[in-house]
Amino acid sequence: MDPVAREAYLAALDDGWADADRLYREGRRARLLLDAAREAVAQVLGARPDETVFTTSGTAAIHLGVAGIAQGRSRAGRRIVTSAVEHSAVLHAAEFTAQRLGGEHTTIPVTKQGHLELDALARILNTSPNSPAISTPTSSTSISSTSTALVCLQHANHEVGTIQPIERAWELCAESQTPTGRGIPLLVDASASLGRIAPPAHWSALCGSARKWGGPAGVGVLAVRKGTRFAAAWPEDEREHGRAPGPVNVPAILAAAAALRARDAERETTAAHHRDLVSLIRTRVTATVPDVELVGDPDQRLPHIVTFSCLYASGEALLLDLDRAGYSVSSGSSCTASTLMPSHVLEAMGVLSHGNVRISLPWRITNDEVERFLSDLPATVAAVRAQAPASPLATPEPPLAPETINALGLKCPLPVIELARRITHVPIGGTIKVLADDPAARLDIPAWSEMREHSYLGESPAPEHGTAAVAYLVRREH
């Protein structure tokens, strides 16, 4: 928590503990603090105070925003459109709400740098009700279910930092023809960007999370523009204009507002410093660590996030070794204890998933701290690569052809390690087949082939080697 937020929180514990909806003295005092916090946050968002409500988290703000707007527009349409790289809170809310309303959830693809494909968004927004959607409907195919009720887009991606073309998406939504003759509302998830860069100017609803800008956990914000249809999809509650049920935590909200104002006041200075540090990290990592792929747009990106993937390294091992050295980083790798599936963001972008490292610079990061990290990273990656276990490749019956790799039962990055080792024994122009049942192979083998300038020829099921077995074909080009 930001020091300013901590001071505000401790002070508000004495004056803002009461229920702000009560008329007794303590309640009125809490109401004054809550109204002041609401006005401060609304000013940073570019919203009106009466458009802005507080929730129990950023996730709750997203869930309430998606459900409320979709419910309010259910007579106009029941399709919810998102990009393929939204935060899981958005994707889950869109899927759940669309199913509840008898509609569909459509995802729009992104480029390799993580940008929304605007042409695809334009096509889906202008398709007639009976035209096929980009994704498969979840249920009804009636006119109302295939007319778009809501578009949900992130301002910037939380994993790779890529900033989305929100203004152009807003124009497409505003220009779209709907059964009511009005434009389609755009909900923007600004959780990763608030306090880091200026919020977008145009949106119908905007969501954020206080802990992302240095406020306390347990506070989210939802702003809904006047004129945007909104209907509660939950039992009626008079608090927060009926858009966020339950009592609010006034001390925590006041702390969140104080932190956001502090972040906004120093936003440009901090962003300039972080951009310089991220540029240094991107340059030095590629210069000192072999076989590294930088992920995300190099320019249109958040100033504090940098993401890269290290070939032939386990993401889990990298995170643990860096943690022992004093660095707290994250990963979108599939090689983690909590999941066997690669990050849906990296998968949608079609980039390497294993050995993934995501760095989010703290507000008060120093140049010396970054230099120490950059000095320690090459040896850490080298050690993790050296510790990779030898592939216990089995020879099934009948024996496989020499140009076939049996990576069945192996987890990433072992299938790619074996591919890199064995492809050098294939004549130039020759092909090599990789048999694998690890879900990450579907992403990593094509990404590796492109990175090493070989041709990925596709995949096909290999049921004779198991229900999950897939054969991946790669042609050696050099």
VEXTIPA-477214 format. One line per field, with one value per residue (C-alpha): chain; x negated, y, z; residue in one letter. Coordinates in steps of 0.05 Angstrom, whole numbers, plus 5000, padded with zeros to 4 digits. Each point is the difference from the previous one (the first is absolute). Example, Ala and Ser with C-alpha at 12.3 -4.5 7.8 and 13.67 -1.06 7.14 Angstrom:
// residues 2
mol = (A, A)
X = (4754, 4973)
Y = (4910, 5069)
Z = (5156, 4987)
type = (A, S)
END
This chain:
// residues 478
mol = (A, A, A, A, A, A, A, A, A, A, A, A, A, A, A, A, A, A, A, A, A, A, A, A, A, A, A, A, A, A, A, A, A, A, A, A, A, A, A, A, A, A, A, A, A, A, A, A, A, A, A, A, A, A, A, A, A, A, A, A, A, A, A, A, A, A, A, A, A, A, A, A, A, A, A, A, A, A, A, A, A, A, A, A, A, A, A, A, A, A, A, A, A, A, A, A, A, A, A, A, A, A, A, A, A, A, A, A, A, A, A, A, A, A, A, A, A, A, A, A, A, A, A, A, A, A, A, A, A, A, A, A, A, A, A, A, A, A, A, A, A, A, A, A, A, A, A, A, A, A, A, A, A, A, A, A, A, A, A, A, A, A, A, A, A, A, A, A, A, A, A, A, A, A, A, A, A, A, A, A, A, A, A, A, A, A, A, A, A, A, A, A, A, A, A, A, A, A, A, A, A, A, A, A, A, A, A, A, A, A, A, A, A, A, A, A, A, A, A, A, A, A, A, A, A, A, A, A, A, A, A, A, A, A, A, A, A, A, A, A, A, A, A, A, A, A, A, A, A, A, A, A, A, A, A, A, A, A, A, A, A, A, A, A, A, A, A, A, A, A, A, A, A, A, A, A, A, A, A, A, A, A, A, A, A, A, A, A, A, A, A, A, A, A, A, A, A, A, A, A, A, A, A, A, A, A, A, A, A, A, A, A, A, A, A, A, A, A, A, A, A, A, A, A, A, A, A, A, A, A, A, A, A, A, A, A, A, A, A, A, A, A, A, A, A, A, A, A, A, A, A, A, A, A, A, A, A, A, A, A, A, A, A, A, A, A, A, A, A, A, A, A, A, A, A, A, A, A, A, A, A, A, A, A, A, A, A, A, A, A, A, A, A, A, A, A, A, A, A, A, A, A, A, A, A, A, A, A, A, A, A, A, A, A, A, A, A, A, A, A, A, A, A, A, A, A, A, A, A, A, A, A, A, A, A, A, A, A, A, A, A, A, A, A, A, A, A, A, A, A, A, A, A, A, A, A, A, A, A, A, A, A, A, A, A, A, A, A, A, A, A, A, A, A, A, A, A, A)
X = (5000, 4976, 4977, 5051, 5055, 4977, 5003, 5070, 5024, 4976, 5030, 5066, 5006, 5018, 5047, 5027, 5017, 5076, 5053, 5000, 5074, 5020, 5023, 4967, 4937, 4950, 5038, 5001, 4926, 4987, 5045, 4958, 4936, 5032, 5026, 4931, 4967, 5052, 4988, 4924, 5003, 5052, 4956, 4942, 5045, 5031, 5069, 5054, 5004, 5071, 4974, 4948, 5011, 4954, 4998, 4965, 4946, 4981, 5028, 5066, 5002, 4991, 5052, 5051, 4986, 5006, 5062, 5035, 4990, 5016, 5063, 5020, 4991, 5027, 5059, 4953, 4951, 4968, 4932, 4941, 4936, 4930, 4929, 4965, 4949, 5046, 4988, 5033, 5050, 5027, 5002, 5035, 5050, 5015, 5009, 5043, 5044, 5010, 5022, 5046, 5034, 5004, 4950, 4929, 4929, 4957, 4925, 4960, 4929, 4937, 4935, 4934, 4985, 5067, 5040, 5074, 5014, 5045, 5023, 5027, 5036, 5030, 5025, 5034, 5032, 5029, 5022, 5074, 5036, 5001, 4927, 4952, 4960, 4925, 5009, 5051, 5064, 5011, 5075, 5055, 4995, 5058, 4993, 4991, 4947, 4957, 5006, 4944, 5018, 4931, 4927, 4947, 4928, 4939, 4965, 4933, 4981, 4979, 4952, 4962, 5016, 5027, 5048, 5063, 5030, 5058, 5018, 5007, 5040, 5045, 5013, 5018, 5048, 5031, 5008, 5030, 5071, 5044, 5074, 5011, 4961, 4951, 4927, 4973, 4972, 4926, 4976, 4926, 4959, 4948, 4975, 4929, 4994, 5033, 4946, 4949, 5026, 5059, 5067, 5034, 5047, 5057, 5036, 5069, 4974, 4932, 4973, 4938, 4967, 4971, 4944, 4972, 4988, 4973, 5066, 5023, 5027, 5075, 5018, 5022, 5032, 5055, 5020, 5060, 5015, 5068, 5044, 4970, 5054, 4987, 5044, 4980, 4995, 5000, 5049, 5017, 4954, 5005, 4926, 4953, 5058, 5021, 4938, 4957, 5037, 4978, 4969, 4936, 4934, 4992, 4929, 4975, 5035, 4970, 4931, 5013, 5019, 4938, 4955, 5032, 4992, 4927, 4988, 5035, 4960, 4933, 5024, 4959, 4935, 5006, 5019, 4939, 4955, 5032, 4996, 4926, 4991, 5044, 4960, 4936, 5028, 5023, 4933, 4956, 5041, 4995, 4926, 4980, 5048, 5000, 5064, 5048, 5064, 5028, 5076, 5048, 4998, 4933, 5030, 5075, 4995, 5007, 4937, 4987, 5011, 4949, 5009, 4953, 4995, 4936, 4994, 4985, 5014, 5055, 5042, 5012, 4925, 4984, 5050, 4976, 4926, 5014, 5041, 4942, 4957, 5050, 5041, 5076, 5021, 5058, 5009, 5050, 4964, 5035, 4942, 5029, 5026, 5069, 5018, 4980, 5030, 4962, 5024, 5060, 4969, 4935, 5041, 5044, 4938, 4968, 4934, 4954, 5030, 4946, 4946, 5044, 4981, 5043, 4972, 5044, 4958, 5018, 5015, 4935, 4953, 4929, 4949, 4953, 5054, 5011, 4925, 4994, 5056, 4969, 4933, 5031, 5048, 4951, 4970, 5069, 5026, 4937, 5006, 5073, 4985, 4943, 5046, 5051, 5009, 4978, 5059, 5018, 5022, 5032, 5001, 5070, 5016, 4994, 4936, 5010, 4966, 4933, 5031, 5054, 4993, 5039, 5015, 5061, 5006, 4950, 5019, 4974, 4947, 4976, 5036, 4969, 4932, 5002, 5023, 4942, 4950, 5025, 5016, 4926, 4995, 5054, 4978, 5018, 5068, 5016, 5056, 5003, 5061, 5011, 5049, 5024, 5059, 4982, 5051, 4945, 4968, 5056, 4977, 4925, 4981, 5029, 4971, 4932, 5001, 5014, 4948, 4946, 5023, 5022, 5067, 5057, 5042, 5058, 5026, 5044, 5030, 4960, 5052, 4958, 4952, 5055, 5063, 4961, 4943, 4987, 4949, 4966, 4962, 4941, 4956, 4926, 4984, 4926)
Y = (5000, 5070, 5039, 5055, 4947, 4969, 5068, 5014, 4931, 5006, 5070, 4977, 4943, 5052, 5043, 4953, 4936, 5010, 4982, 5058, 4989, 5017, 5069, 5002, 5042, 4944, 4978, 5071, 5007, 4935, 5024, 5064, 4958, 4953, 5056, 5033, 4935, 4989, 5070, 4991, 4933, 5024, 5059, 4955, 4954, 5057, 4982, 5033, 4982, 4974, 4954, 4969, 4945, 4958, 4925, 4947, 4987, 5012, 4932, 5018, 5065, 4961, 4948, 5052, 5044, 4943, 4970, 5068, 5027, 4933, 4994, 5072, 4988, 4929, 5022, 5032, 4942, 4943, 4992, 5022, 5015, 4998, 4995, 4933, 5030, 5030, 4986, 4935, 5041, 5031, 4934, 4963, 5056, 5004, 4925, 4992, 5061, 4980, 4930, 5027, 5046, 4948, 5035, 4989, 5022, 5018, 5010, 5043, 4978, 5041, 5011, 4968, 5064, 4995, 5054, 4990, 4985, 5059, 4971, 4939, 5044, 5041, 4937, 4972, 5066, 5009, 4928, 4992, 4960, 4937, 5004, 4949, 5027, 4994, 4952, 4946, 5023, 4972, 4992, 5039, 5024, 5048, 5072, 5027, 4949, 5015, 5076, 5029, 5025, 5019, 5003, 4990, 5020, 5011, 5067, 4964, 4927, 4979, 4946, 5032, 5074, 5012, 5060, 4988, 5047, 5020, 5065, 4964, 4944, 5053, 5030, 4931, 4988, 5069, 4991, 4930, 4989, 4968, 4982, 5062, 5045, 5018, 4983, 4942, 5015, 4988, 4976, 5013, 4961, 5051, 4959, 4994, 5072, 5046, 5042, 4980, 5035, 5048, 4963, 4998, 5058, 4960, 4941, 4980, 4966, 4996, 4953, 5003, 4967, 5042, 4953, 5009, 5075, 4992, 5000, 4945, 4933, 4994, 5064, 5004, 5055, 4997, 5061, 4998, 5059, 5032, 4973, 4930, 4950, 4963, 4952, 4962, 4926, 4987, 5013, 5074, 5040, 5075, 5011, 5030, 5018, 4928, 4980, 4969, 4962, 5001, 5052, 5034, 5004, 5075, 5000, 4954, 5042, 5063, 4967, 4978, 5071, 5029, 4950, 5014, 5075, 4990, 4954, 5049, 5059, 4966, 4957, 5033, 5002, 4929, 4975, 5033, 4967, 4932, 5004, 5012, 4940, 4955, 5021, 4982, 4932, 4983, 5019, 4965, 4937, 4987, 5017, 4957, 4941, 4957, 4973, 5051, 5026, 5067, 5001, 5057, 5064, 5035, 5070, 5000, 4970, 5015, 5033, 4951, 4930, 4960, 4927, 4951, 4925, 4959, 4941, 4932, 5023, 4982, 5060, 4971, 4988, 5071, 5031, 4960, 5014, 5074, 5000, 4971, 5057, 5051, 5015, 4991, 4989, 4966, 4954, 4983, 4934, 4933, 4973, 5018, 4958, 5031, 4984, 4957, 5048, 5059, 5071, 5014, 5067, 4970, 4946, 5052, 5039, 4936, 5012, 4955, 4982, 4961, 5036, 5061, 5057, 5060, 5060, 5056, 5057, 5026, 5074, 5015, 4954, 5025, 4995, 4960, 4948, 4991, 4995, 4946, 4961, 5005, 4977, 4939, 4979, 4968, 4953, 4982, 4982, 4960, 4961, 4984, 4977, 4956, 4968, 4979, 4925, 4955, 4978, 4929, 4984, 4932, 4959, 4975, 4938, 5000, 5044, 5071, 5026, 5036, 5067, 4992, 5026, 4963, 5055, 4966, 5010, 5057, 5069, 5066, 5019, 4929, 4989, 5064, 4983, 4933, 5033, 5050, 4944, 4953, 5047, 5011, 4927, 5009, 5021, 5071, 4996, 4937, 4993, 4977, 4977, 5012, 4956, 5036, 5000, 5063, 5055, 5052, 4966, 5025, 5071, 4991, 4959, 5049, 5059, 4967, 4984, 5072, 5027, 4953, 5013, 4929, 4984, 4973, 4956, 4986, 4947, 4938, 4954, 4937, 4956, 4938, 5030, 5022, 5041, 5065, 4986, 5050, 4997, 5066, 5007, 5048, 5010, 5019, 5062, 5013)
Z = (5000, 4983, 5062, 4984, 4997, 5066, 5035, 4972, 5021, 5072, 5006, 4971, 5050, 5053, 4958, 4946, 5035, 5001, 4948, 4951, 4987, 5072, 5023, 5068, 5009, 4986, 4938, 4973, 5012, 4963, 4943, 4993, 4994, 4950, 4957, 5000, 4980, 4945, 4972, 5000, 4964, 4950, 4982, 4982, 4960, 4962, 5027, 5041, 5074, 4991, 4945, 5046, 5051, 5044, 5002, 5042, 4947, 4928, 4983, 5032, 4960, 4936, 5018, 5020, 4939, 4950, 5033, 5011, 4929, 4967, 5041, 4984, 4925, 4997, 4958, 4949, 4996, 5039, 4968, 5043, 4961, 5031, 4975, 5008, 5048, 5052, 5074, 5022, 5042, 4936, 4961, 5056, 5010, 4926, 4993, 5062, 4985, 4927, 5020, 5054, 4950, 4945, 4956, 4978, 5017, 4940, 5004, 4951, 4982, 5011, 4963, 5022, 5039, 5036, 4964, 4987, 4927, 4985, 4933, 5036, 5051, 4944, 4965, 5062, 5018, 4931, 4986, 4991, 5054, 4956, 4978, 5031, 5060, 5007, 5059, 5010, 5035, 5069, 4993, 4965, 4928, 5003, 4976, 5071, 5018, 4939, 5005, 5041, 5069, 5024, 4980, 5055, 4987, 5044, 4998, 5004, 5009, 5070, 4976, 4942, 5008, 4930, 4997, 4960, 4948, 5045, 4963, 4934, 5033, 5030, 4931, 4973, 5057, 4992, 4925, 5004, 4977, 5053, 5003, 5042, 4953, 5056, 5008, 5040, 5070, 5013, 5068, 5011, 5051, 5023, 5058, 4973, 4976, 5052, 5034, 4948, 4937, 4987, 4997, 4932, 4984, 4972, 5032, 5024, 5063, 5032, 5053, 5044, 5061, 5056, 5018, 4929, 5013, 5071, 5038, 5047, 4977, 5004, 4961, 4928, 4959, 4948, 4960, 4954, 4954, 5003, 4945, 5002, 5014, 5065, 5038, 5062, 4988, 5076, 5058, 5007, 5045, 5010, 5012, 4947, 4954, 4998, 4961, 5055, 5055, 5073, 5046, 4979, 5038, 5008, 5029, 4945, 4946, 5028, 4998, 4928, 4979, 5034, 4964, 4932, 5008, 5019, 4940, 4953, 5025, 4985, 4942, 4945, 5040, 5024, 4930, 4969, 5051, 4991, 4924, 5004, 5047, 4956, 4939, 5037, 5021, 4930, 4970, 5052, 5005, 4925, 5001, 5061, 4998, 4937, 4969, 5030, 4969, 5021, 5004, 4987, 4961, 5008, 4999, 5012, 5069, 5074, 5027, 5056, 4972, 4961, 4980, 4968, 4989, 5008, 4953, 5031, 5072, 5049, 5020, 5069, 5012, 4976, 5048, 5059, 4987, 4991, 5063, 5039, 4973, 5025, 4938, 4999, 4927, 4966, 4941, 4947, 4990, 5000, 5040, 5068, 5057, 4996, 4928, 4942, 4949, 4971, 5011, 4957, 4984, 4972, 4965, 4965, 4979, 4973, 5036, 5041, 5067, 5037, 5039, 5004, 5048, 5013, 5038, 5028, 5026, 5070, 5008, 5036, 4961, 4996, 4944, 5046, 5012, 4926, 4988, 5053, 4968, 4931, 5028, 5034, 4944, 4950, 5051, 5026, 4931, 4984, 5065, 4987, 4930, 5025, 5051, 4947, 5007, 4944, 4959, 5017, 4929, 4992, 4937, 4987, 4960, 4942, 5000, 4977, 4938, 5013, 4983, 5053, 5072, 5053, 5052, 5027, 5075, 5000, 5026, 4973, 4985, 4986, 4933, 4972, 5030, 4963, 4936, 5003, 5013, 4946, 4943, 4987, 4979, 4947, 4930, 4979, 4968, 5039, 5050, 5072, 5038, 5074, 5037, 5063, 5048, 5039, 4986, 4998, 4940, 4955, 5015, 5011, 4939, 4948, 5040, 5004, 4926, 4981, 5050, 4972, 4927, 4985, 4967, 5043, 4955, 5047, 5047, 4998, 5053, 5015, 5036, 4990, 5053, 5049, 5000, 5015, 4952, 4944, 4944, 4983, 4935, 4990, 4939, 5009, 4959, 5017)
type = (M, D, P, V, A, R, E, A, Y, L, A, A, L, D, D, G, W, A, D, A, D, R, L, Y, R, E, G, R, R, A, R, L, L, L, D, A, A, R, E, A, V, A, Q, V, L, G, A, R, P, D, E, T, V, F, T, T, S, G, T, A, A, I, H, L, G, V, A, G, I, A, Q, G, R, S, R, A, G, R, R, I, V, T, S, A, V, E, H, S, A, V, L, H, A, A, E, F, T, A, Q, R, L, G, G, E, H, T, T, I, P, V, T, K, Q, G, H, L, E, L, D, A, L, A, R, I, L, N, T, S, P, N, S, P, A, I, S, T, P, T, S, S, T, S, I, S, S, T, S, T, A, L, V, C, L, Q, H, A, N, H, E, V, G, T, I, Q, P, I, E, R, A, W, E, L, C, A, E, S, Q, T, P, T, G, R, G, I, P, L, L, V, D, A, S, A, S, L, G, R, I, A, P, P, A, H, W, S, A, L, C, G, S, A, R, K, W, G, G, P, A, G, V, G, V, L, A, V, R, K, G, T, R, F, A, A, A, W, P, E, D, E, R, E, H, G, R, A, P, G, P, V, N, V, P, A, I, L, A, A, A, A, A, L, R, A, R, D, A, E, R, E, T, T, A, A, H, H, R, D, L, V, S, L, I, R, T, R, V, T, A, T, V, P, D, V, E, L, V, G, D, P, D, Q, R, L, P, H, I, V, T, F, S, C, L, Y, A, S, G, E, A, L, L, L, D, L, D, R, A, G, Y, S, V, S, S, G, S, S, C, T, A, S, T, L, M, P, S, H, V, L, E, A, M, G, V, L, S, H, G, N, V, R, I, S, L, P, W, R, I, T, N, D, E, V, E, R, F, L, S, D, L, P, A, T, V, A, A, V, R, A, Q, A, P, A, S, P, L, A, T, P, E, P, P, L, A, P, E, T, I, N, A, L, G, L, K, C, P, L, P, V, I, E, L, A, R, R, I, T, H, V, P, I, G, G, T, I, K, V, L, A, D, D, P, A, A, R, L, D, I, P, A, W, S, E, M, R, E, H, S, Y, L, G, E, S, P, A, P, E, H, G, T, A, A, V, A, Y, L, V, R, R, E, H)
END
